[in-house]
Amino acid sequence: MTALDTAVRGRLTKLREQNFARRLWERDPSLWKAEAEHQRIIRNALGWLSVPRLMLGELDSLQRFVEEVRAEGYTHAVVLGMGGSSLCPEVCRATFGTAPGFLNLQVLDSTIPASVAQVEKSLDLLKTLFLLSSKSGGTVEPLSFFAYFFDLLEKAKGDRAGENFVAVTDPGTALEKLAREKRFRRVFHGQPDIGGRYSALSNFGMVPAALEGVDVRRLLSRAEEMAGACAPDIPLDRNPAVALGALLGEAARSGRDKLTFVMSPGIYTFADWAEQLLAESTGKEGKGLVPVVREYLNAPESYGSDRVFIHITLTSELNRTVQKRLESLEAAGHPVVRFELADPYDLGGEFFRWEIATATAGALLGINPFDQPNVQESKDNTNRLLGQYRAQGRFAEDALVAEFEGIKISCPPALYARFQEKLQMREGMTPAELVAAFLGDGNPRSYVALLPYLESSSGHKAAIQVLRLKVRDGLRVATTVGYGPRYLHSTGQLHKGGAANGLFILLTADDRQDLPVPGQPYTFSVLKQAQALGDYQALASKGRPVIRFHLGTAIQTGLDNLASLIKAALSKLQDIGR
């Protein structure tokens, strides 16, 4: 038995003595915090515990709506959302696809103009149903997407444009009011006592799933089965969710805070949903679990002692090569947690399992897993920068500190001065010296986050995967990738509120095309730039090491050149022994 196994057993004993499961189902906020303000938030955030059963009771109405839009000839659906409003729909889209005769579903969660244009190009506009999805009703990205597509439909259909729109939002929001004014086809309400990242099994996830022909009843029934397995009278060592949460919490407390997901192909995107749930729930008060998603699996020598490997596979996709590699990692002392799913519909149970596990881990870490105190700063910075752009026609940015093969490099002045002092350099650094100083600023428990504000094309993804693997294997640290601005609604809370062990690399570029945001004095390109700079400034204000590489218009060439620069920087680090 490992030290972690012993710690988990001890923790489960303590949780049993505290009546943890019973108090969880009774929605007792004191499991997490004693302060009145925290308890107020927590009391209004536990509705997800009963949502599978509630949704099962509403399916007949949902199915009638789906049949209505099918009968009217709609062939496509697009979710206009971010974070908790978009990630479950994307999991269902990638996992189940479109059933014959149902609507072909897409998810738009990027303000990159090329991404918006690509979605538009793929649609038969008049046969497309747009799901404007925002819990708060005021999220800037989906409202900008709405303005763009509503303008197109208004030109084509006049005052009937609203027929092509559905709102998914909490009761009483500005979005519900907008839907009434614009005569949307339907408003589906969220539950006010469910936070966005816990909303997968509510209307935010199930309405899009039903439209593309997912057997929603089957998915929710699997969630109900998991809820039954986690009932208060189940011994905690056999409670599949609380036991997992105890393991995650104890692993983090012992320094193993990098949860590395190894997914089988058919359910690959589930890890993207889990990433937001874990990062935004636990990344606060200088603590947090760091989900590592889509980082190719390698031999033990690529990893430090801060990893836990989570293997989730379909029975039909068991892979002996992956199993052997995980066995070698286990033999080298890395914890490996395995889940085998009978079929994709078992994801209904996994949504529920990981929600309870995350809430349990939050209790062990002593944080409130239902708030997001550090998200607002980047939003405020974005709004401030947009105001600056309206007034001056440009953004105020940090001065460039280096250039390399057309790549413009900037970092906060205080960070640059610290690197100069560390390297005892009075003059400027070469690009390789600067990047080496940046990468060497971490420690064996750090992680490097690549944050590209680029179109997530296959070419860009492949090039960025090369970058992250160079960093991982060169430094033996965890790497993450979050495409902007979607990561602001996912891992952004962890970056600024979690442990100060991240190194942040922003990748920006010039857009070859641009699109207007109707009704606003800025375009999608300007909005994207404001979001990138806003988060850069938020990270810098928290003292997080952040560097920005601006690739210009030749993005693919820029990524290749950046790979060469990082390779040179890693060689310098090896020469000086880091």
Residue, then its C-alpha position, 0 to 999 in steps of 0.5 A: m500500500t502506498a503512502l497516498d493509499t494510506a492517506v486516502r483511507g484515513r481521510l475517508t474514515k474522517l469523512r465518515e466520522q463527519n457524516f460527510a455524505r449525509r451533510l452533502w445531500e442535505r446541502d450543508p454549506s459548513l462542509w466547506k466554509a464557516e463565513a456567512e458570505h461563503q455559505r450564502i453562495i454555497r447554499n445557492a449552488l448545490g442544485w446539481l445534486s437533484v438535477p438528473r431526476l428533475m430533467l427526467g421529468e421534463l423530457d417530454s416537453l423537450q422532445r416535443f420541442v425537438e420534433e417541432v424544429r425538425a418538422e419545420g426543416y431545421t438541419h443545423a444548430v449552433v451553440l453560442g456560449m462559453g465555458g459551462s454553456s459550451l463544454c458539455p454540448e461539445v462533449c456530446r457533439a464529439t462523442f455521439g455525433t448527429a443521429p439520422g434526421f436530427l440537427n447537425l450541432q456545432v459549438l461557437d466559443s471563439t472570438i477569433p474572426a476566422s472561427v466565426a467565419q468558418v461556422e457561418k460558411s458551414l451553415d444553411l443560415l435559414k435552416t439553422l437554430f442558434l442556441l444563445s446560451s448564458k447563465s448570467g445572460g450578460t456574457v460578452e462573447p455569446l452576445s457578440f455572436f448573437a449580434y452577428f448572426f441575428d443581423l444576418l438573419e434579420k437581413a434575410k427574414g426581417d422581423r421573423a429573424g427571432e424564429n431561428f433563436v433559442a435562449v438558455t439562461d436563468p430566469g429574469t436575466a437580461l438575456e431572457k428580456l432580449a429573447r422576449e423583445k426579439r421574439f425568440r422561438r423559445v426560452f429554456h431556463g437554467q436553475p439559479d442554484i446551479g453554477g455554470r460549470y456544474s450545469a452539464l445535466s441541466n438544460f444547458g447541456m441537455v437541450p443541445a444534446a436532444l437537438e442532435g439526437v442524443d438519447v437524453r433519457r438514457l444519459l440522465s438515467r446513467a447519472e441517476e444510477m451514479a447518484g444512487a451509488c453515491a447515496p448517504d447510506i453507501p459506505l464511503d470506501r464504496n462511494p465512487a465519487v466521494a472516494l475519488g474526491a478524497l484521493l484527489g484532495e489527498a494527492a494535492r495535499s501531498g504535492r501531486d496536484k497535476l491531474t493528467f487525463v488519459m482518454s480513449p478516442g471515443i470520449y476524448t473531449f470529456a477531459d475538456w469538460a472536467e478541466q473547467l470543473l476542476a480548475e475553476s472550482t479548486g483554483k483559489e486561495g493559493k491552492g488548486l488542482v491542475p488538470v492536464v489535458r491532451e498532453y501525449l503520454n510518454a515514458p516515466e522520465s518525462y514526468g516529475s513527482d507531482r502527477v496523478f494519471i486519470h485513465i478513462t476508457l471505453t471497454s471497446e477501446l481498451n488499448r494495450t499500448v496505453q495500458k503498458r505505458l500506464e503500468s510503467l508509470e505506476a511501477a515508477g511510483h506515479p498514482v494511476v486511477r482507472f475508469e472503464l465505461a461500458d459505452p458512451y452513455d456512461l458519461g452521464g454518470e461521469f458528469f455526476r461522479w466528477e461533480i461530487a468528487t470536485a466538491t469533496a476535494g474542495a472541502l479537503l482543500g478548505i476552499n469554496p468550490f462554487d465561487q470564482p473570485n478571480v475571473q472578474e479582473s480579466k473581464d474588467n480589463t477587457n472592458r477598460l481596454l475596449g473603452q481605451y480603443r474607442a477613445q484612442g483607436r489603439f491599445a496601450e501595450d508593454a514595450l517589446v523586449a525582443e524580436f526573433e524571426g518576425i516574432k515580437i516578444s513582450c513581458p512585464p517590465a518588472l519581470y524583465a528587470r528581475f531576469q536581468e538582475k538574475l542573469q547579472m545583465r545590464e544590457g538587453m538579453t537575446p531572445a534565447e536568453l530571455v526565454a531561457a530565463f523565463l522557462g528557468d523561473g519555475n521549479p519541479r512543481s511548476y506547470v507551463a500554460l500555453l495560451p494561444y489566441l489563434e484559430s484552433s485549426s489542425g495545423h495550429k494544434a499540431a504545432i502547439q503540441v510540438l511546443r508543449l512536448k518540447v517544454r515538458d520533456g525539456l523541463r519535466v514539468a506539466t504543460t497545459v493548452g488553453y485557447g483564448p478566449r475560451y480558457l478565460h471561462s475555464t482555467g483562467q480562475l486557476h491561473k490567477g487564484g491557484a498556487a503561484n506555480g504557473l508560467f504563462i505563454l500568450l500567443t497572439a497574431d494579426d487576423r487576416q480577416d475581420l468581422p463586425v460586431p453589429g451595434q458595437p464600435y469594435t470588431f471581433s478582432v478588436l474584442k479578441q485583442a482586448q481579451a488577450l491583453g486584459d488577461y496578460q495584464a491580470l496575470a502580470s498584476k498577480g505577479r504571475p510570470v507571463i510572456r507574450f509572443h506576437l506571431g504577425t500574420a504568418i502564424q504557422t511559420g511563427l509557430d515553427n520559429l517559436a519552436s526553434l527559439i524554445k529549443a535554443a532556450l532549453s539548450k541554454l538552460q541545460d548548459i547552465g544546469r537550470 
